Amino acid sequence: MGNDVKFTAVNAKVKALKGKMLKEEDFLKLLQSKDLKTALMYLKENTRYGELLQNYDFNNIHRGYLEIILNKYYTKVFNKFINYFNGEYRKLVKNLFLKWEIEDLKVIIRGKYIGRDKDVIESKLVAENSLNTIDYGYLLSSKSTDEVIERLKGSIYYHGIKNLANDVSKKGLFRIETELDFVYFSILRKELKHLDKQNKEILKVIIGLEADLSNLSWIYRGKKFYDITQEELFNYTIYDGYKLSPEDIKSLCYTKTIKDFHDVIEQTHYAWIYEVDNSNTIELREKEFQKKYFNKFIRENRSDFSVVISYLILYRIEIREIISILEQKRYEMDDNDSKKYINIKH
């Protein structure tokens, strides 16, 4: 089956779903809401999230709980896309879903480390469904982080993190989480070998972009907040990025100060995201960068996997932006201050 036929139905579905995403005016209304409850009422009465929110009491709902609700719904939408594909593309969707399973695994490992009750950890998980490769109940019944890692034996995650169980500290958790991300990209890289040339090339670009942004976040945070050594920073980076060569990555890892980091990154494709100023945050600029990039793929309506994956990334960003606004409403932040954390132009 040619790509034109294969992607016609799924691209039509994406177009319909994209049309339901929040517009600039919706974000303005949320920003202008007088409090958290008013913002939630706007979501319920004027957006596609209405049906999802109709049975919740807004007097008792908090930002963290809403984030879980939205992310659970997101994973259900993600899951439905598998019905459009078979063969290697069906397998690709399953592997892309690993990103969410990994986020849940991080929640379990971190929850056990800080001593949270099983029920509390379970309430924060969003991706338990038929696409899972791990047994959630088995891991949740573990008594410690070490036991969680041991119970992953035989899974795709065990080999990468088994040696990190001996140093589970705040810094150690950061290493474990980074290694789990590395597993995700490694699996996707192997899967690309089985795709046709057109989809292989476009997915190398999209996944490479995500790898670049993950590497930059890892290096920047590792230097600024965790004092991780240059050698270890480099050892945990993801290779086969999009615009960052191995030499770029090594140069960034081996900078001695954050100022040196900025000096090196100024020469790369991502200089704007990490530019030094007080007007925006790195996370905001990263989201703006991604939105411009992935909206372009959807407008082009190409007969390949770029449309589906672009929509899923943009939808994920939309949820993050909704949560960011609601967080500001929770702390009664001024509208002008709120706009520093979200770009309402989509």
KEZA-613185 format. One record per residue (C-alpha): x, y, z. Coordinates in steps of 0.1 Angstrom, whole numbers, padded with zeros to 4 digits, always signed. Each point is the difference from the previous one (the first is absolute). Layout:
BEGIN
XYZ;...
// end
This chain:
BEGIN
+0000+0000+0000;+0014+0034-0010;+0006+0027+0026;-0027+0022-0016;-0027-0026+0007;+0015-0011+0033;+0000+0035+0016;-0032+0015-0015;-0023-0012+0028;+0023+0008+0028;+0008+0034-0013;-0037+0008-0003;-0004-0010+0036;+0029+0022+0010;-0015+0029-0019;-0033-0004+0019;+0017-0003+0034;+0023+0030-0008;-0030+0021-0007;-0012-0006+0036;+0032+0012+0016;-0002+0032+0020;+0003+0032-0019;+0018+0032+0010;-0034+0014+0012;-0004-0030+0023;+0033+0005+0016;-0007+0037+0005;-0033-0009+0017;+0018-0024+0023;+0027+0026+0008;-0027+0026+0007;-0020-0023+0023;-0002+0015+0035;+0009-0033+0018;+0006-0037-0005;-0037-0010+0002;-0009+0026-0027;+0027-0013-0023;-0012-0036+0005;-0036+0010-0008;+0012+0016-0032;+0017-0032-0010;-0031-0020+0008;-0025+0023-0018;+0020+0011-0030;+0026-0025-0010;+0004-0037-0010;+0008-0007+0036;-0036+0005+0011;-0011-0036-0002;+0031-0011+0019;-0005+0025+0028;-0038-0002+0004;-0001-0023+0030;+0026+0017+0021;-0006+0023+0029;+0021+0031-0007;-0001+0010+0037;+0022-0030+0008;+0021-0004-0031;+0037+0012+0001;+0026+0006-0026;+0019-0033+0005;-0032-0021-0002;-0011+0018-0032;+0033-0006-0016;-0004-0037+0006;-0036+0001-0014;+0012+0017-0032;+0030-0023-0004;-0020-0031+0004;-0024+0012-0027;+0030+0008-0022;+0013-0036+0003;-0034-0013-0010;+0000+0022-0031;+0035-0012-0007;-0010-0036+0004;-0028+0004-0026;+0025+0009-0028;+0013-0035+0000;-0032-0012-0017;+0010+0019-0032;+0032-0020-0004;+0013-0036-0004;+0034-0016-0003;+0030+0021+0007;-0021+0032+0004;-0021-0016+0026;+0032-0010+0018;+0013+0035-0003;-0031+0014+0017;+0005-0024+0029;+0036+0011+0003;-0009+0037-0001;-0024-0008+0029;+0030-0012+0021;+0006+0037+0007;-0031+0001+0022;+0007-0034+0016;+0035+0013+0009;-0016+0031+0016;-0021-0023+0021;+0030-0021+0009;+0018+0031+0011;-0030+0008+0023;+0002-0034+0015;+0037+0000+0006;+0000+0035+0014;-0031-0007+0021;+0016-0031+0016;+0032+0021+0007;-0019+0026+0020;-0021-0025+0017;-0034+0007-0015;-0029-0024+0006;-0009-0024-0028;-0034+0016-0005;+0015+0035-0002;+0025-0011-0027;-0027-0019-0019;-0022+0031-0001;+0027+0019-0019;+0004-0025-0028;-0015+0008-0034;+0010-0026-0025;-0011-0034+0012;-0017-0018-0030;+0004-0027-0026;+0032+0015-0014;+0020-0005+0032;+0031-0021+0001;+0002-0001+0038;-0023-0013+0028;-0011+0031+0019;-0015-0020+0030;+0032-0020+0004;+0022+0031+0001;-0024+0019+0023;+0001-0028+0025;+0038+0005+0004;+0012+0012+0034;+0029+0021-0013;+0017+0015-0030;+0025-0028-0001;-0028-0025-0002;-0017+0018-0028;+0031-0001-0020;+0006-0037+0008;-0036-0008-0011;+0007+0016-0034;+0024-0029-0007;-0009-0013-0034;-0015+0032-0012;+0014+0024-0026;+0010+0024+0029;+0020-0022+0023;+0034-0002-0017;+0003+0038-0001;-0008+0007+0036;+0010-0031+0020;+0034+0014+0009;-0016+0033+0012;-0020-0016+0028;+0030+0002+0024;+0001+0038-0001;-0036+0010+0004;+0002+0036+0011;-0015+0032-0014;+0028+0001-0025;-0003-0038-0005;-0037+0004-0009;+0009+0025-0026;+0025-0025-0015;-0026-0027+0000;-0026+0022-0017;+0025+0011-0026;+0010-0036-0007;-0037-0009-0005;-0003+0028-0026;+0031-0015-0017;-0017-0034-0002;-0030+0017-0017;+0021+0016-0027;+0021-0031-0005;-0031-0021-0007;-0014+0026-0025;+0033+0001-0018;+0000-0038-0005;-0037+0002-0012;+0008+0025-0027;+0021-0026-0018;-0032-0018-0009;-0019+0029-0016;-0001+0011-0036;+0025+0027-0010;-0024+0030+0001;-0012-0008+0035;+0034-0009+0012;+0014+0033-0010;-0028+0022+0014;-0001-0019+0033;+0038+0003+0003;-0005+0037-0001;-0029+0001+0025;+0015-0024+0024;+0034+0016-0004;-0015+0034+0009;-0015-0015+0031;+0034-0016+0009;+0017+0034-0005;-0024+0017+0024;+0003-0028+0025;+0038+0002-0001;+0000+0037+0005;-0023-0003+0030;+0021-0028+0015;+0033+0020-0005;-0014+0033+0012;-0017-0014+0031;+0028-0024+0007;+0024+0030+0002;-0022+0026+0016;-0019-0021+0026;+0018-0033+0006;+0038+0006-0005;+0004-0031-0021;+0034-0006-0014;+0008+0009-0036;+0009-0036-0008;-0033-0013+0014;-0020+0026-0018;+0015-0011-0033;-0004-0037+0007;-0038+0004+0006;-0007+0021-0031;-0022-0014-0028;+0018-0003-0033;-0014+0003-0036;-0015+0034+0006;-0013+0024-0027;+0020+0032+0001;+0025-0008+0028;+0030-0019-0011;+0020-0023+0024;+0026+0028+0000;-0026+0026+0010;-0013-0023+0028;+0035-0006+0013;+0009+0037+0000;-0032+0008+0020;+0007-0028+0025;+0036+0011+0006;-0007+0037+0005;+0011+0010+0035;-0027+0026+0008;-0036+0009-0010;+0015+0030-0017;+0022-0022-0021;-0030-0022-0008;-0018+0031-0013;+0030+0010-0021;+0001-0034-0017;-0038-0003-0005;+0000+0034-0017;+0016-0017-0030;-0027-0026-0003;-0035-0003-0015;-0015+0003+0036;+0017+0032+0010;-0033+0019+0004;-0014-0025+0025;+0028+0004+0024;+0008+0037-0006;+0007+0019+0032;-0028+0025+0008;-0027+0005+0026;-0030+0002-0023;-0008-0036-0005;+0008-0034+0014;+0019-0028-0017;-0031-0022+0001;-0021+0026-0017;+0025+0006-0028;+0003-0038-0005;-0037-0003-0004;-0002+0029-0024;+0028-0016-0021;-0018-0033-0001;-0034+0015-0009;+0014+0018-0030;+0018-0031-0011;-0028-0025+0003;-0028+0022-0012;+0019+0003-0032;-0002-0038-0005;-0037+0000+0006;-0006+0028-0025;+0020-0019-0026;-0023-0031+0005;+0027-0023-0012;-0007-0037-0008;+0022-0012+0028;+0001-0004+0037;+0010+0036+0006;-0036+0012+0003;-0010-0025+0027;+0031+0005+0022;-0002+0038-0004;-0035+0001+0012;+0008-0022+0030;+0029+0023+0009;-0021+0032-0004;-0028-0015+0021;+0024-0008+0027;+0012+0036+0000;-0036+0012+0002;-0005-0019+0032;+0032+0014+0015;-0012+0035-0009;-0034-0005+0016;+0016-0013+0031;+0025+0029+0001;-0029+0025-0002;-0020-0018+0027;+0031+0000+0022;+0002+0038-0003;-0037+0003+0009;+0006-0022+0030;+0026+0025+0013;-0020+0030-0012;+0028+0012-0023;-0007+0032-0020;-0010-0006-0037;+0031+0018-0013;+0023-0022+0022;-0019-0031-0012;+0008+0008-0036;+0037-0003+0007;-0006-0038+0004;-0022-0006-0030;-0001+0010-0036;-0037+0003-0009;+0006+0003-0038;-0004-0034-0015;
// end
